[in-house]
Amino acid sequence: MREITRDREQRREDENAAYEEAVWRQRWSWRSLFGQRRREPDEESVTSYEAPDREERKTTIRRTVRRKPSVLSTRSTTYPRASDRIASPAQLPLNDGRWHGVKHEYETSPLAERLLDVAKPNLFWPILSPDRKEARRYVVSVATMQSVVVRTYQRDLVQAAKEMMDGKTSVLLPRLLRSYCKAIRDMEYMQQAVNNGFAADPFLLQTSKQMEREMMRHYHLLPRQRRLTKAWDYDRPRLPGIGRRAKLERDQGQLKTKKLYYALAGGLSLIIPMLIMRLVPGVVCSLVTTSVAVLLFAIIVARRSSLQPQEILGIVAAYAAVLVVFVGTAST
């Protein structure tokens, strides 16, 4: 009993010392020293702790841990103990992702069902074997989900247009327009990822990757009794974005190879017509060779490059001008 009383007295002395220190810090803070209006501290602003009566103190069990007031703020902060932070089983989120931690609301209108019926064939589909008899792998399209989001916003815009025709304008219309524009930009960004290739597209979840296959199997998305092709990273599953250094080295190697091919193609496009016109003299041969070479060069540049039309026109004209010089030289 004496130890309990001594503990209570020590706790009371610590609280009084903390309160006096907080009052001193607020009275001599930089705000009061630099001419701002000084406010006399009160117990509510200095600390959030309210001392109960002595009779209540005997039966009250403290469930908070008090921190010493900081220099910048005189308000103390209380933190619940670890035993108090444990939620009830009904409040605990599921262990299979953040998606189920939030309560969802689903639409059941005929228009929403029609939209889902249109999206399902492009949302989850199989890739068949060469003989088209069995499925080798399955794909989930994230871009199709974004298309559904865009269609949903378009439906809301049509409804807003009907309300405006009736003489009513919603205050949420600017927010709806911003959301629709953001959804369009996101969809365009997803479409640009097609240049990475089918296997490297981050908006296509495929069973050829071990982790994505396990996710589909966990949520019973894959049909049963189907033997799929073994994932390429079955032994060592990889996370998205891992291996950036290897990807950078591979991209640099492809760029060097591409530069080499372009240099060889540019040189051969001039050397071959020059040799033909030199070895087979004559004006007719020179004109035919120049015409065929210019047409082939224009077709290859237009099909294989990503240049603008005016840039392609300038390149083809420069190439034709070079060959015309050989024609004049051969004729003389």
C-alpha angles and dihedrals in degrees: 000000000000091000091053091050091047090050092051092049091049091050091050091050091050091051092049091049092050091049093050091048091051091050091050093049093050093047094050098036123132091256093062092042094054097054104268120138111279117224121204108238119242128198094256095054096041099050136002092220120105114195112228123220120279091250091053092043090066093059101031118098114208113234099176136077115222123218124207113256112263127232096252098042129036093197112103122222127223124207126196117239122251091255090055094050094062108108126215119266090254091057097046113106121235118267096232101079146304093278093080095045091082128064110246132210118209128200119233101181120128090244092055091049090050090051092052092048090055093046100046098077090053096038100063122011139154128242107223129217120255091267089051092228103111138022116255097188142347131234133205113203116215089183089063089056089054090050089054089052090052091050090050091054090047090055090052090049091053089051090049090050090053090051091049090052087054090053099259127116120191120224088223092064095097091051090049091051092049091050091049093050091048090050090052091051091049091050092051089050090052091050090055090058088071088082089068091068133252095280095047097044107122091202094062115075108202137186088227086082115070100221093047090048091053090050092053091046092048092057093042093244095134117078116248126252094026121134107211130191114277114261115253091231096042094128096043113022113206133211121231112270095023115128098038093150092055090048091051092051091048092050091049091050091050090049092053091049091049091051090051093051092048092050092050092046092050093050095046092048088064101033098052097053090043092054093047093051091046098047095041106044121201140095094248093053091047093051094047092047093049093048094049093044093050093048093049092046092050093049094048093047092048094049102039104036133069096217125134119260094252091050091051090050092054093048094049092047091051091049092049090049091055092051092047088060089057090049091055091047093050093049092054 
